[in-house]
Amino acid sequence: MQTLPRIMLGAAAVLIAPATTATALAAGQAAASDSRITAVEQQLRDVREQLDQMRRQQAAAAQPAVTATQLADVRRAQSGQYADLKKRLDDQPRLSLANGRLSVTSRDGAFSLSLRSLVQFDAGYFSQGRGTDLNSGTNFRRAQVGLVGTAWKDWSYNFTYDFGGNGIEKSGYIYTASLQYDFEPFAIRVGAFSPPAGLDDSTGSGDLIFLERASSADIARGIAGAPGREGFNIMAQGERYLLSLAFTGRKATQTSNFDSQQALVSRAAFLAVDGDNFKWLLDADLTHVFKFTDKAAGAGSPNTVDLGSGPEVAVTPLNTVDTGSIDADSMTEWGLETAAQSGRFYGQGGYFHFDVTRRTALPDPGFSGWYAMAAVSLTGEPRRYDAGSASFRGLKPVHPLGKDGWGAWEVAARYSNTDLAFDPLAGAAAGGVTGGEQNIWSVGLNWYPTAGLRFMLDYDNIQVNHVEAPAGDISASAIALRSQISL
């Protein structure tokens, strides 16, 4: 019985052994198969990369070479793009803010526009001795804003309004509204403007040494000139000369008149000496009014002229010397002025004469006035000659306040005489004119903290005499301060 189990176990072993062996062989064969698959896949990837590389090489070989002509075409295209871009940039206007003045200029310089302003605030006090009570107080002497510039290169324009006044501010009036054509050395101007009428007249309002011009010079410029005068002007100008002739009519601010005034205003200036440290200017002016404004419509309307001036401190609108209305047919004014600058020293003076031709048989009156002044720059800056206006400009600080100094300082003195009396003892019926004679001594201190800013302190001793009526004499002292900004 034991033999049978043994035989059965042996048979089972014989049956199981081949199966086990087959299983082992199958596992070994599967492992070998995976290895071969991996190797084949790697070979496929290698072949694919080689094919891709061959395609890239073939594509590069098929790309034609860039020729010299093609390179030239590329350069021309780039040059055209650069030129177009440069033109666009050149067409853009240039914006600047030099010294606080806003300006816009076309790239070719043919057009420009600048915003300009001048504001002067005055405060004055009169210490009365005798005579008419002069008004102490404050006022804006000038409050100007304007647009100036060029158009089409050869044309220039100036549109300026002023809201200040002499003793009383105004609501705004045309100070300048002019158009000018320049063809060197000549220029033609038309509109409302201040025609050149002398040296003191042509000195800019922001460059005056004292708060006001000398009375005699102010009267001379006001006859047929001064700001806002409508007219036509032709000028010739060089570095050392200026010649001007203007035909003028009424003022733009004049509201009631018939047949506007007609006059000629002329000026000739020559820089006789033009050295590095010394300049000497000679000046002459002539004004002739050949028709005054009619006072009423119709034939036979009276024509009068009235010459007058204040105390050279403009916080009061009162005239301290005044001819009153003179029945006049025509009038002639002439003046001679001169100025010299040597380093920090500056001197200027002038004489004016006024002749009135009456319409009646009464004697024709004549009047006169003169002034002399000197200034010294305490900090050494010289007054600068301006060929455009044939006058001298104010100081420009070398060491402005707040940077490396205290600005520029200047002291000045002036004597001014205005005689508007003509045979005053004869009386009006005999042709006498009792306008009075005014003499003013002035001393001033000017401070320029920086370009565009200025403070002026003036002291004036005022004496007005009327030989025919001493009760009308005026004796006064004045002290005045001006704060000024100019852009």
TAWOUR-V187543 format. One record per pair of residues at least 4 apart in sequence whose ideal C-beta (glycine too) atoms are under 6 Angstrom apart, sorted by the first residue. I is the first residue (numbers start at 1). J is the second residue. Records with the same first field share a line. If there is no record, write none. Layout:
# TAWOUR-V187543
I: J, J
This chain:
# TAWOUR-V187543
12: 16
66: 70
90: 107
93: 104, 106
94: 105
95: 104
96: 103
97: 102
99: 451, 452
100: 452, 487
101: 114, 487
102: 115
103: 114
104: 113
105: 112
106: 110, 111
110: 152, 153
111: 151
112: 149, 150
113: 149
114: 148, 149
116: 146, 148
117: 145, 487
118: 142, 144, 206, 486
119: 143, 485
120: 141, 142, 482, 484
121: 140, 483
122: 139, 141, 315, 482
123: 138, 481
124: 313, 315, 478, 480
125: 136, 479
126: 134, 136, 476, 478
127: 477
128: 476
129: 475, 476
130: 475
131: 473, 474
132: 474
134: 316, 476
135: 316
137: 315
139: 167, 169, 315
140: 164, 169
141: 164, 314
142: 164
143: 163, 164
144: 160, 162, 175
146: 159, 160
147: 159
148: 158
150: 156
151: 155
154: 182
155: 181
156: 180
157: 179
158: 176, 178
159: 177
160: 175, 176
161: 172
162: 175
163: 172
164: 169
165: 169, 170
166: 314, 317
167: 316, 317
168: 317
173: 253
174: 192, 228, 252
175: 227, 228
176: 193
177: 191, 192
178: 189, 191, 193
179: 190, 191
180: 187, 189
181: 188
182: 187
185: 236, 237, 238
186: 236
187: 235
188: 234
189: 233
190: 232
192: 228, 230, 252
194: 226, 227
195: 225, 233, 246, 265
196: 202, 244, 267
197: 201, 221, 225, 265, 285
198: 285, 335, 337
199: 283, 337, 391
200: 213, 217
201: 221
202: 389, 391
203: 207, 391
206: 486
207: 393, 394
209: 375, 412
210: 442, 444, 458
211: 456, 458, 480, 482
212: 312, 314
213: 217, 218
214: 371, 416
215: 309, 416, 418
216: 352, 369, 418
218: 309
219: 307, 309
220: 333, 335, 352
221: 225, 226
222: 226
223: 287, 333
224: 248, 263, 265, 287, 289
225: 229, 265
228: 251, 252, 253
229: 248, 251
230: 249, 252
231: 246, 247, 248, 249
232: 247
233: 246
234: 245
235: 244
236: 243
237: 242
239: 387
240: 271, 274
241: 270
242: 269, 390
243: 268
244: 267
245: 266
246: 265
248: 263, 265
249: 260, 261
250: 254, 257, 260, 261
257: 293
258: 294, 297
259: 294
260: 293
261: 292, 293
262: 290, 291
263: 289
264: 288
265: 287
266: 286
267: 285
268: 284
269: 283, 390
270: 282
271: 281
272: 280, 282
273: 280
274: 279
277: 343
278: 342
279: 341, 385
280: 340
281: 339
282: 338
283: 337
284: 336
285: 335
286: 334
287: 333
288: 332
289: 330, 331
290: 330
292: 303, 305, 328
294: 301
295: 301, 302
296: 301
304: 325, 327
305: 326, 328, 331
306: 325
307: 323, 420
308: 319, 322
309: 321, 418
310: 319, 320
311: 320, 462
312: 440
313: 460, 478, 480
320: 438, 464, 474
321: 418, 420, 435, 436, 438
322: 435
323: 420, 433, 435
326: 356
327: 358, 359
328: 356, 358
329: 357, 359
330: 357
331: 356
332: 355
333: 354
334: 353
335: 350, 352
336: 351
337: 350
339: 348
340: 347
341: 346, 383
343: 382
344: 376, 377, 380
345: 376
346: 375, 383
347: 374
348: 373
349: 372
351: 370
352: 369
353: 368
354: 367
355: 366
356: 364, 365
357: 364
358: 362, 364
362: 431
363: 431
365: 422, 433
367: 420
368: 419
369: 417, 418
370: 417
371: 416
372: 415
373: 414
374: 413
375: 410, 412
376: 411
377: 381, 395, 410
378: 409
379: 408, 409
381: 395, 398, 408
383: 392
384: 393
385: 392
386: 391, 393
395: 408, 410, 448
396: 451
397: 407, 408, 448, 450
399: 404, 405
400: 407, 450
401: 406, 407, 449, 450
407: 448, 449
408: 448
409: 447
410: 446
411: 445
412: 444
413: 443
414: 442
415: 441
416: 440
417: 439
418: 438
419: 437
420: 435
421: 435, 436, 437
422: 433
423: 432
424: 432, 434, 467, 468
425: 468
426: 430, 432
427: 432
428: 432
434: 468
436: 464, 466
437: 465
438: 464
439: 463
440: 460, 462
441: 461
442: 458, 460
443: 459
444: 458
445: 457
446: 456
447: 455
448: 454
449: 453
452: 486, 487
453: 485
454: 484
455: 483
456: 482
457: 481
458: 480
459: 479
460: 478
461: 477
462: 476
463: 475
464: 473, 474
465: 473
466: 472, 473
